[in-house]
Every structure is written in C-alpha cells, then in structure tokens.
Amino acid sequence: GQSLEQPSEVTAVEGAIVQINCTYQTSGFYGLSWYQQHDGGAPTFLSYNALDGLEETGRFSSFLSRSDSYGYLLLQELQMKDSASYFCAVSPKEGAGSYQLTFGKGTKLSVIP
Amino acid sequence: DAMVIQNPRYQVTQFGKPVTLSCSQTLNHNVMYWYQQKSSQAPKLLFHYYDKDFNNEADTPDNFQSRRPNTSFCFLDIRSPGLGDAAMYLCATSRASGGTTDTQYFGPGTRLTVL
C-alpha cells in the first residue's frame, strides 16, 4: 500500500515563500502529484513530478527525490488567494488500480497579511 | 469548455431516504471516480469505473452504489443515508493512459446534508 505524510497546517505571510513537505512510503509509483483545494471547492491539479528534481510552474514549484522518498511544493510570492489545502498524491505502479490516486491528509495553508 | 459537472451542488435528504447524486463529463475520459470528503480530511475513494468495469474499494459500505450508463454520466446512489454520510461527494475523471500518473479532473462536488 501507500502512505503519505504532510504537515496538517502551515501559516505564512503574504509575499513570502512557503514549502510544504510530503514524505511517502510506497512500493513503487510513477510520480508525485500536488492538488490545491479551496474551502468548499474541488481539488485542482497543480503539479506533477515523474522524475527527480524541480518542476516550475509560475509561482509554484514542486520537487521530488525518490531516493529520499520525499517531495515538496514551493509557493513563492504568496498571495491571500493561495490560502487553501494542498494535497500530495501518488498512484501505484503495479496492479489493476495503477491509475488511482492515494492522497495525503492535506496541509492547510493560511496566508496572513 | 470541457468539464466535469455535478448536480445538484447541495442536497438535503432525510435519514434513511434514498438519494442519487449525478456527474457528467465532456472530457471523454474513460475513468470516472467517486470520492467522499469530510471536513478537513482528504478525499476518500469510494469506487471508480474503468470504462464499464466497476471497481469497489474494499471499505466502501454496501449502502453506496454506482451506475455508469454511458461514458459521459455516472451516478452515486446512497440507499439509506445515515448521519455519518453527510459529506462532500466529489466526482472526478481521468484518461488512463498507462505508464504514468494521469491528472484527475474534479467536479465542484455535491454537499450532502442528512437530517
């Protein structure tokens, strides 16, 4: 099976940089995904790392290290609208459900003025 | 715009009264998922359809059923809702391309209240 650990809450100041970590235990997986969910809204895809290293998409970057079973989401130039929950997720490499996602418990980010 | 649509957005039902939630998609994706999400928790997969093949999660109660009459539509039936079934129900789709992680596209969700 798969398990993912991420901090439950993070608070950061508007304009700052924040890093949300995700550690995982899985027997094999294609890559690490990140989803954003605003209160009362649906999860939306943010980023995906298939390979080790950094992927950058505007103010958001995501990093993966398979050897360390670790990844993170980096948010720069924080804006108030970034206040949301952020989930890391993996899909297993083997089995009939290899296209399914297992989500971490989510990190609630609060951006303060 | 291609999208995932859920109706209704808010549903109120009475304890034990059957309820059906609907989901439709214009993405032509072959996989459709139903998740249950309670406050401050991660989405919990209930079941999914890979094309017409139904896949139930081991811990999904028998009270929850699903139907997928065609590629575009999928329904979640709760036969006898209990107070513990009050939650947000999310429908998602993906195109299972194999050999990679496919992005899932979520609908806006249906918030179910059980009185």
Interface residues (C-beta under 8 A of the other chain):
Chain A: F29 Y30 G31 S33 G40 G41 A42 P43 T44 F45 Y48 A50 F87 V90 S91 A96 G97 S98 Y99 Q100 L101 F103 G104 K105 G106 K108
Chain B: V31 Y33 S40 Q41 A42 P43 L45 H48 Y50 N55 L90 A92 S94 A96 G98 G99 T100 T101 D102 T103 Q104 Y105 F106 G107 P108 G109 R111
